[in-house]
Amino acid sequence: MASGPGERARLLALTREVILARGVRGLSLSELARSIGSNNRMLLYHFGSLDELLGTAIDDILGGTELLDRLAELLRSPGGAVDRLGAAWRHIADPERLPHLRLFFARLGMAVDRPDEYAEFLEQVCGRWTMVLADAMRTWPDIKDPDTAAVVVVALWRGLQVQLVCGAPRSGVDAAHALAIAGLCTVQP
């Protein structure tokens, strides 16, 4: 039986793939073990319980900074606010990210139901995203109040992400984003 940290990491990586491919609803320990070429005993040895394994995998998927780091980079690229926010939205709304979005909103539902247990996740959802956006916007001459504008844009992104998760046509969602961003950038108090 492989028992080191390398085996734990391998099982966790395979679990992340399964979660992104099929979700977590109704996923049993036996089904997961079969899906990743392992067995119940091995998964319990490394993670203690199905809940612990799924929680760890979800935290890994949602807790990384890769998406936020890329957004910060796009928000600092050449161009005006409309161009930068459009590039950021295209990155966020990439169709390959749809499994991540479904998982994100599932975790968000759990977090708002148990905020003490998910305080760090909730801080990331609101605080880190708006902070990264506001920091970038401070250097943009066409944004007068970066802190408020960042809250508006993050709220817009979250709402449009819900539309995507619910199956709204991407063309309509993208058009709504373009309209809202154009309005934000032209009508500033």
C-alpha positions in Angstrom: 0.0 0.0 0.0 1.4 3.4 -1.0 1.2 5.6 2.0 3.4 8.6 1.6 2.6 12.2 0.9 3.2 11.5 -2.8 0.4 9.0 -2.9 -1.9 11.3 -1.0 -1.2 14.1 -3.4 -1.9 11.7 -6.4 -5.2 10.6 -5.0 -6.2 14.2 -4.3 -5.3 15.3 -7.8 -7.4 12.4 -9.3 -10.3 13.3 -6.9 -10.2 16.9 -8.2 -10.5 15.6 -11.8 -13.5 13.5 -10.8 -15.2 16.4 -9.0 -14.8 18.7 -11.9 -16.0 16.1 -14.4 -19.1 14.9 -12.5 -19.6 17.1 -9.5 -20.0 15.9 -5.9 -23.7 15.4 -5.5 -24.4 11.7 -4.6 -20.7 10.8 -5.0 -20.0 7.8 -2.8 -16.7 6.7 -1.5 -16.9 3.4 -3.5 -17.7 5.3 -6.7 -14.9 7.7 -6.2 -12.4 4.9 -5.4 -13.4 3.0 -8.6 -13.2 6.2 -10.6 -9.6 6.9 -9.6 -8.4 3.3 -9.5 -8.1 3.0 -5.8 -10.2 1.5 -3.0 -12.2 2.7 0.0 -9.5 1.6 2.5 -6.8 3.6 0.7 -8.9 6.7 0.6 -9.9 6.4 4.2 -6.3 5.8 5.2 -5.1 9.0 3.6 -8.2 11.3 4.3 -10.2 9.8 7.1 -13.6 10.2 5.5 -15.3 11.0 2.2 -16.2 14.4 3.6 -12.6 15.2 4.4 -11.4 14.1 1.0 -14.1 16.0 -0.9 -13.6 19.1 1.3 -9.9 19.0 0.7 -10.2 18.6 -3.0 -12.8 21.4 -3.3 -10.6 23.7 -1.2 -7.7 22.9 -3.6 -9.8 23.6 -6.7 -11.4 26.9 -5.4 -8.6 28.1 -3.1 -5.9 28.5 -5.6 -4.7 31.9 -6.7 -4.2 31.1 -10.4 -7.4 32.7 -11.6 -7.0 35.8 -9.5 -3.3 36.1 -10.5 -4.3 36.0 -14.2 -7.1 38.5 -13.6 -4.6 40.9 -12.0 -2.4 40.5 -15.0 -5.2 41.2 -17.5 -6.4 44.2 -15.5 -2.9 45.7 -15.8 -2.6 45.1 -19.5 -2.6 48.0 -22.0 -5.9 49.6 -23.0 -8.8 51.4 -21.4 -11.1 50.1 -18.7 -13.6 48.6 -21.2 -10.9 46.6 -22.9 -9.3 45.4 -19.6 -12.6 44.4 -18.0 -13.7 42.7 -21.3 -10.5 40.6 -21.3 -11.0 39.8 -17.6 -14.6 38.7 -18.2 -13.6 36.5 -21.2 -11.1 34.8 -19.0 -13.5 34.3 -16.1 -16.3 33.1 -18.4 -14.2 30.7 -20.5 -16.4 27.7 -21.2 -13.8 25.4 -19.8 -14.3 27.1 -16.4 -18.0 26.0 -16.2 -17.3 23.0 -13.9 -15.4 25.4 -11.6 -18.3 27.8 -11.6 -20.8 25.1 -10.6 -18.5 24.0 -7.8 -18.0 27.6 -6.7 -21.7 28.2 -6.4 -22.2 24.9 -4.6 -19.6 25.9 -2.1 -20.9 29.5 -1.8 -24.3 28.1 -0.9 -22.7 26.0 1.9 -20.6 29.0 3.0 -23.5 31.4 3.4 -25.4 28.8 5.4 -22.4 28.3 7.7 -20.3 31.5 7.6 -18.2 30.7 10.6 -17.0 27.5 9.1 -16.3 29.1 5.7 -15.0 32.6 6.7 -11.8 32.3 4.7 -13.8 31.3 1.6 -16.2 34.2 2.0 -13.4 36.6 2.4 -11.9 35.4 -0.8 -15.2 35.7 -2.7 -15.8 39.3 -1.7 -12.6 40.8 -0.3 -9.8 39.4 -2.4 -11.6 39.8 -5.7 -12.7 43.4 -5.1 -9.3 44.3 -3.7 -7.5 43.0 -6.8 -9.9 44.9 -9.0 -9.8 48.1 -7.0 -6.0 48.1 -6.9 -5.8 47.8 -10.7 -8.6 50.5 -11.2 -6.7 53.0 -9.1 -4.3 53.4 -12.0 -7.1 53.9 -14.6 -7.9 57.5 -15.4 -11.4 56.6 -16.6 -12.5 55.2 -13.2 -13.3 57.9 -10.6 -14.1 55.7 -7.5 -12.2 52.4 -7.8 -13.5 50.9 -4.6 -17.1 51.3 -5.5 -16.6 50.4 -9.1 -14.8 47.2 -8.0 -17.8 46.1 -5.9 -20.1 46.8 -8.9 -18.0 44.9 -11.3 -17.5 41.9 -9.0 -21.3 41.8 -8.4 -21.9 42.0 -12.1 -19.4 39.1 -12.7 -21.1 37.0 -10.0 -24.5 37.6 -11.4 -23.5 36.8 -15.0 -21.7 33.7 -13.8 -25.0 32.6 -12.3 -26.6 33.1 -15.8 -23.9 30.9 -17.3 -24.3 28.2 -14.7 -28.1 28.2 -15.3 -27.6 27.7 -19.1 -28.2 31.2 -20.4 -26.8 31.7 -24.0 -23.3 32.9 -23.8 -23.8 35.5 -26.5 -26.5 37.2 -24.4 -24.5 37.1 -21.2 -21.4 38.5 -23.0 -23.6 41.3 -24.5 -25.0 42.1 -21.1 -21.4 42.3 -19.7 -20.4 44.7 -22.5 -23.4 46.9 -22.0 -23.0 47.1 -18.2 -19.2 47.8 -18.5 -19.8 50.5 -21.1 -22.3 52.1 -18.9 -20.1 52.0 -15.8 -17.2 53.5 -17.7 -19.1 56.3 -19.3 -21.4 57.3 -16.4 -19.3 57.9 -13.3 -20.5 60.1 -10.4 
